[in-house]
């Protein structure tokens, strides 16, 4: 079990470092005021319009870094700071979330795949690790292939869905950022300094998804090795 705790510690440390760096970056780029004077909400609305997307609403949502696009009700939800503020960080986040709306409007394949996995992962992720642990314990107690074996297999299968979801999320997030930055540059919405800040902020945001995907894969491999090792 020592390897398990080392793995959890390493993943948690990487996640903590990236999360804190992301917060510092957004705080830094929140100090760079947009020369065009537009708020995050106005940036989002213009990007939607420029991409021919007219059935998506831009709304404010409580909290910090709670920005997201909801494909069910077609809303770009911007945190209060992003919605109202007029800086490079707000422009980056607002354009990124609209990037997801544009993906939805253009039937971007990876977004469709991720959306199809959401209801499955929302259920399987709650039980996967407990099924694996329970199956291993039952298998060790019985010493033969029985119900414990099949419970552990089911847990690994469920865990595989979460890992797949994490990796499908990566192209979705990177593509949304690429769409956002390309639009900001193409439409001259930001200055060179503002664009550099927006680019850096979105890169660190993407890394949170990268470490999550690697963490999910590491957990799957770890428990898979424990299961296979237990069968020897």
C-alpha positions in Angstrom: 0.0 0.0 0.0 3.0 2.3 0.3 3.1 2.7 -3.5 -0.5 3.7 -3.4 0.1 6.5 -0.9 3.2 7.7 -2.8 1.1 7.8 -6.0 -1.7 9.7 -4.3 0.8 12.1 -2.8 2.6 12.8 -6.1 -0.7 13.4 -7.9 -2.0 15.7 -5.1 1.2 17.7 -5.1 1.2 18.2 -8.9 -2.5 19.2 -8.7 -1.9 21.6 -5.9 1.1 23.2 -7.7 -0.8 23.7 -10.9 -4.0 24.9 -9.2 -2.1 27.5 -7.2 -0.1 28.6 -10.2 -3.3 29.0 -12.2 -4.8 31.2 -9.5 -1.6 33.4 -9.4 -1.7 33.7 -13.2 -5.3 34.8 -13.3 -4.7 37.3 -10.5 -1.7 38.7 -12.5 -3.6 39.0 -15.8 -6.6 40.4 -14.0 -4.4 43.5 -13.6 -4.0 43.9 -17.4 -7.0 46.1 -18.4 -8.3 45.6 -21.9 -7.7 48.6 -24.1 -11.0 48.0 -25.9 -12.8 48.3 -22.5 -15.0 45.3 -23.1 -16.2 43.1 -20.2 -16.1 39.3 -20.2 -19.8 39.2 -21.0 -19.4 41.5 -24.0 -16.4 39.5 -25.3 -18.5 36.3 -25.0 -21.5 37.8 -26.8 -19.4 39.2 -29.6 -17.5 35.9 -30.2 -20.9 34.0 -30.3 -22.2 36.5 -32.8 -19.0 36.4 -35.0 -19.3 32.6 -35.1 -23.0 32.7 -36.1 -24.2 31.3 -32.8 -27.4 33.1 -31.8 -29.2 30.5 -29.6 -26.7 30.6 -26.7 -27.2 32.9 -23.7 -24.4 34.5 -21.7 -25.2 34.5 -17.9 -23.4 35.3 -14.7 -22.9 32.5 -12.1 -21.8 32.8 -8.5 -18.3 31.8 -7.3 -14.7 32.0 -8.5 -13.4 29.9 -11.5 -16.9 28.5 -11.8 -17.0 29.3 -15.5 -18.5 26.7 -17.8 -20.6 26.0 -20.9 -23.8 24.0 -20.4 -24.8 22.2 -23.5 -28.2 21.2 -22.1 -29.6 24.7 -21.8 -27.1 26.3 -24.2 -25.7 28.8 -21.7 -22.2 30.3 -21.3 -21.9 30.6 -17.5 -19.3 33.1 -16.5 -18.3 33.7 -12.9 -19.2 37.1 -11.5 -15.6 38.5 -11.9 -15.2 37.3 -15.4 -18.7 38.4 -16.4 -18.2 42.0 -15.2 -14.4 42.6 -15.4 -12.5 44.1 -18.4 -9.1 42.5 -18.3 -7.0 39.9 -20.1 -7.9 37.1 -17.7 -11.7 37.7 -18.2 -11.3 37.9 -21.9 -9.4 34.6 -22.0 -12.0 32.7 -19.8 -15.0 34.2 -21.6 -13.6 33.4 -25.1 -12.6 29.8 -23.9 -16.2 29.1 -22.7 -17.6 30.4 -25.9 -15.2 28.0 -27.7 -17.2 25.2 -26.2 -20.4 26.7 -27.4 -18.9 26.9 -30.9 -17.8 23.3 -30.6 -21.4 22.4 -29.8 -22.8 24.4 -32.7 -20.3 22.7 -35.1 -20.8 19.2 -33.7 -17.2 18.8 -32.7 -16.6 15.1 -32.4 -14.7 15.0 -29.1 -17.3 17.1 -27.4 -20.1 14.8 -28.6 -18.1 11.8 -27.3 -17.5 13.5 -23.9 -21.2 14.4 -23.6 -22.2 10.8 -24.3 -19.9 9.6 -21.5 -21.1 12.1 -18.8 -24.1 10.1 -17.6 -22.1 6.9 -17.5 -19.1 8.4 -15.7 -21.3 10.2 -13.2 -22.4 6.8 -11.9 -19.4 4.6 -12.4 -16.9 7.0 -10.9 -18.7 6.8 -7.5 -18.2 3.1 -7.2 -15.2 2.1 -9.2 -12.4 2.2 -6.6 -14.6 0.6 -3.9 -15.5 -2.2 -6.2 -11.9 -2.9 -7.0 -10.8 -2.8 -3.3 -13.8 -4.9 -2.2 -13.2 -7.4 -5.0 -9.5 -7.7 -4.0 -10.4 -8.3 -0.3 -13.0 -10.9 -1.2 -10.6 -12.6 -3.6 -7.8 -12.7 -1.0 -10.2 -14.2 1.5 -11.6 -16.9 -0.8 -8.3 -17.7 -2.6 -10.2 -18.7 -5.7 -11.8 -17.0 -8.7 -15.2 -16.2 -7.5 -17.5 -13.2 -7.0 -14.6 -11.1 -5.7 -12.8 -11.5 -9.0 -15.8 -10.3 -11.0 -16.4 -7.4 -8.6 -12.8 -6.2 -9.1 -13.1 -6.6 -12.9 -16.3 -4.5 -12.8 -14.5 -1.8 -10.7 -11.6 -1.7 -13.2 -14.0 -1.5 -16.1 -15.8 1.5 -14.4 -12.4 3.1 -13.6 -11.5 2.7 -17.3 -14.6 4.8 -18.3 -13.3 7.6 -16.0 -9.9 7.5 -17.5 -11.3 7.5 -21.0 -13.4 10.5 -20.1 -10.4 12.4 -18.7 -8.4 11.9 -21.9 -11.3 12.8 -24.2 -11.6 16.0 -22.2 -8.1 17.0 -23.2 -8.7 17.7 -26.9 -12.0 19.4 -26.0 -10.3 21.8 -23.6 -7.3 22.5 -25.8 -9.4 23.0 -28.9 -11.7 25.5 -27.0 -8.6 27.5 -26.0 -7.2 27.4 -29.5 -10.5 28.7 -30.9 -10.6 31.4 -28.3 -7.1 32.7 -28.9 -7.4 32.5 -32.7 -10.6 34.6 -32.5 -9.1 37.1 -30.1 -6.1 37.6 -32.4 -8.0 37.5 -35.7 -10.6 40.1 -34.6 -7.9 42.3 -32.9 -9.8 42.1 -29.7 -6.7 42.3 -27.6 -3.2 43.9 -27.8 0.0 41.9 -28.0 0.5 42.1 -24.2 -3.1 41.1 -23.5 -3.0 38.2 -25.9 0.2 36.9 -24.3 -1.5 37.1 -20.9 -4.6 35.3 -22.2 -2.4 32.6 -23.8 -0.5 31.9 -20.6 -3.6 31.8 -18.5 -5.3 29.3 -20.7 -2.2 27.1 -20.9 -2.1 26.8 -17.1 -5.9 26.1 -17.1 -5.4 23.3 -19.6 -2.7 21.7 -17.4 -5.2 21.1 -14.7 -7.0 18.7 -17.1 -3.7 17.1 -18.1 -2.7 16.3 -14.6 -6.2 15.0 -13.9 -6.0 12.7 -16.9 -2.5 11.4 -15.9 -3.7 10.9 -12.4 -6.7 8.9 -13.6 -4.5 6.7 -15.8 -2.0 6.2 -13.0 -4.8 5.0 -10.6 -6.1 2.6 -13.3 -2.7 1.1 -13.9 -2.0 0.9 -10.1 -5.2 -1.0 -9.3 -4.8 -3.1 -12.4 -1.4 -4.2 -11.3 -2.6 -4.9 -7.8 -5.4 -7.0 -9.3 -3.1 -8.9 -11.7 -0.5 -9.3 -9.0 -3.1 -10.7 -6.6 -3.9 -13.5 -9.2 -0.3 -14.9 -9.2 
